[in-house]
């Protein structure tokens, strides 16, 4: 109730501010043009300094009625007000997307619409920064869009990434193979505490690193000091970024299906390694002969031991008894489904049972698979136990990387997703998406104007203002959500958090760059953003390479992420204003 009251108070204050400043901005020009005589303007032979100041520093109202000012504090206030409205737009888009995902599920919604809607406020600001006014005006304002694009990427991968590591930190195992869910006893140990993610997060980081390729294509003529091919490079970069955007959205659409298949395969391999370990123990390590070949005699004796009713066939119930009797560590799966998978792998005759020859052939196939996966020594006989153990460890590690808690979490998510009135929630979601889109479209242009006016009043380049201030407006909702989600201190929530960060940067690099390049190409603007592109490239490659090949991030990695933020600002300043790149 208090939050609703605060919102009403804010909008009442905003309405009064807009009304007063609009009346003021309209009445003063009228006063200057009609209501003041020459005698009123003279004071001891000089013009009134107040009136001369207002006449020289008049500003143009957005849409003809929104307030404008030339003062530093006035424009700062407008940036805060319009920034808050863009924050509301991003919040409505995020909330509406979550409701839509709750009803329609992943796939088209989660893979296509949600990433696009998440980047919509940024895309709107970039679009209006270069679409209005003359070419010269657009060229001067387009640095706002570049500052926003670079600032969003850098903020997500530095300040937000580092904060997620700090709030999500858990104790890292002494073996160094991951963090323990929910355990945080080592405090702020730089190496003993941190976060762990699954292998899908590594894939998201790699995709993010690849998404900087269009920047390099556009930047190539400048790197070669060629002016003739810049317009063509912008077109090629636009086509490439759009192609990569479509490919990324398709990947997101099919990713849940790919994840489920990979997880199911990992669980099957876990069952295979568990059965081989069990057979190895019952055979006292004699599954292979001295020359490293499968010992068929021992395997047939194992078949007889498992065949409880001595009918020379293994039924589904006997296989289930075998699987239940095996202790599968750190994994929970459907035993009936595991029996069906093993039966499908062994029962080549499709008669619903496994005879002795099928069992021998199946075990030999598994042993060969384990040897290929775990590696075999030149003298395989004495190392029978070793490569089966290696296969077991590798399988457990692979399953852990894919997310060992995913099945339990998915089941809990399914119970949450049951809604009583899906039609009502669908209408609510569509209204929130529509409201967020309208707010972003209406107030993007005034925000860009306020940034430019603030830059004129303070002589601070628009790039630095948009780099620091605008991402706070368009990404703060996503940032707060990521930090809160990572505070649950679980591998799965950390994986989802960092995957969403990488996905937001990827969409920013592809969708927002596509909008930007389209503006540059259609309006014939000059691409002169070497230092900005270098900053985006360095941050994406450093954090992308860092996260592509490891799944555990100790606490010290947050310091590395934090350092990259001031480094990015300093690098742009030095390159543009010391070395004159821009």
JOCOR-V282139 format. One record per pair of residues at least 24 apart in sequence whose C-alpha atoms are under 7 Angstrom apart, sorted by sequence separation. I is the first residue (numbers start at 0). J is the second residue. D is the distance in whole Angstrom. If there is no record, write none. Layout:
# JOCOR-V282139
i->(I;I)
j->(J;J)
d->(D;D)
This chain:
# JOCOR-V282139
i->(92;93;168;169;92;168;169;168;213;167;213;164;164;89;534;85;315;314;313;314;312;313;531;312;313;530;312;21;311;312;21;311;530;21;530;20;17;277;17;530;529;273;302;528;273;527;299;299;298;295;267;293;330;404;291;290;291;402;290;289;288;287;287;284;284;276;272;272;269;268;269;265;266;265;111;110;262;111;110;111;110;109;107;106;106;198;199;197;198;197;197;244;244;241;240;241;240;237;237;237;233;234;233;230;196;200;207;195;196;203;207;210;196;197;200;204;207;211;195;196;200;203;207;210;194;203;210;143;181;180;181;180;180;218;101;123;127;146;150;166;123;127;146;149;150;143;147;167;214;102;120;124;128;142;143;146;147;151;159;163;166;167;169;123;124;142;146;150;162;166;167;168;167;143;147;163;147;211;98;99;99;98;208;96;208;95;95;208;95;207;95;205;92;204;91;92;91;204;205;92;204;91;155;201;202;89;201;88;201;88;88;88;121;152;198;85;120;197;84;85;196;195;196;195;194;195;194;148;193;194;193;81;192;193;191;192;190;82;189;190;81;189;190;188;189;78;78;77;78;177;74;74;75;74;71;149;153;69;152;61;89;71;153;70;71;86;90;138;149;156;69;82;85;86;89;85;118;126;130;134;83;114;118;122;126;129;165;82;86;121;125;164;114;122;165;164;161;161;161;160;161;158;157;158;156;157;157;157;154;153)
j->(116;117;192;193;117;193;194;194;239;194;240;193;194;120;567;120;352;352;352;353;352;353;571;353;354;571;354;64;354;355;65;355;574;66;575;66;65;325;66;580;580;325;355;581;327;581;355;359;359;359;337;363;403;491;379;379;380;491;380;380;380;380;383;383;384;387;390;391;394;394;395;397;398;398;248;248;401;251;251;252;252;252;252;252;253;400;401;400;401;401;402;509;510;509;509;513;513;513;516;517;516;520;520;520;490;494;501;490;491;498;502;505;493;494;497;501;504;508;493;494;498;501;505;508;493;502;509;447;488;488;489;489;490;529;416;439;443;462;466;482;440;444;463;466;467;461;465;485;532;421;439;443;447;461;462;465;466;470;478;482;485;486;488;443;444;462;466;470;482;486;487;488;488;465;469;485;470;536;424;425;428;428;539;428;540;428;429;543;431;543;432;543;431;543;431;432;432;546;547;435;547;435;500;546;547;435;547;435;548;436;438;439;473;504;550;438;473;550;438;439;550;550;551;551;551;552;552;507;552;553;553;442;553;554;553;554;553;446;553;554;446;554;555;554;555;446;449;449;450;551;449;452;453;453;453;531;535;452;535;445;473;456;538;456;457;472;476;524;535;542;456;469;472;473;476;473;506;514;518;522;472;503;507;511;515;518;554;472;476;511;515;554;506;514;557;557;557;558;560;560;561;560;560;561;560;561;563;564;564;564)
d->(6;7;6;5;7;4;6;5;6;6;6;6;6;6;6;7;7;5;6;7;6;5;6;5;6;5;4;6;6;7;6;6;6;5;7;6;7;7;6;7;7;7;7;7;7;6;7;7;6;7;7;6;7;7;5;7;5;6;6;5;6;6;6;7;6;7;7;5;6;6;7;7;7;6;5;6;6;7;4;6;4;7;5;4;6;5;7;4;6;5;6;6;7;7;5;6;6;6;6;7;6;7;6;7;5;6;6;6;7;6;7;6;6;6;7;6;7;7;7;4;5;6;5;6;7;7;7;7;5;6;6;5;6;7;6;7;7;5;4;7;6;6;7;7;6;6;5;5;7;6;6;5;6;6;6;5;5;5;6;5;7;5;6;6;7;6;4;6;7;5;7;6;5;6;6;6;6;6;7;6;6;6;6;7;5;4;7;5;5;7;5;6;6;5;5;5;6;6;6;5;5;5;6;6;7;6;4;4;7;7;6;6;6;5;7;7;6;6;7;6;5;5;6;4;6;6;5;7;5;7;4;6;6;5;7;6;5;7;6;6;6;5;7;7;5;6;6;6;7;6;6;7;7;5;6;7;7;6;7;6;6;6;7;6;7;5;6;6;6;7;6;7;6;5;7;6;7;6;7;7;6;7;6;5;7;6;7;5;7;7;6;7;7;7;7;6;4;7;6;7;6;7;4;6;7;5;6;6;7;6)
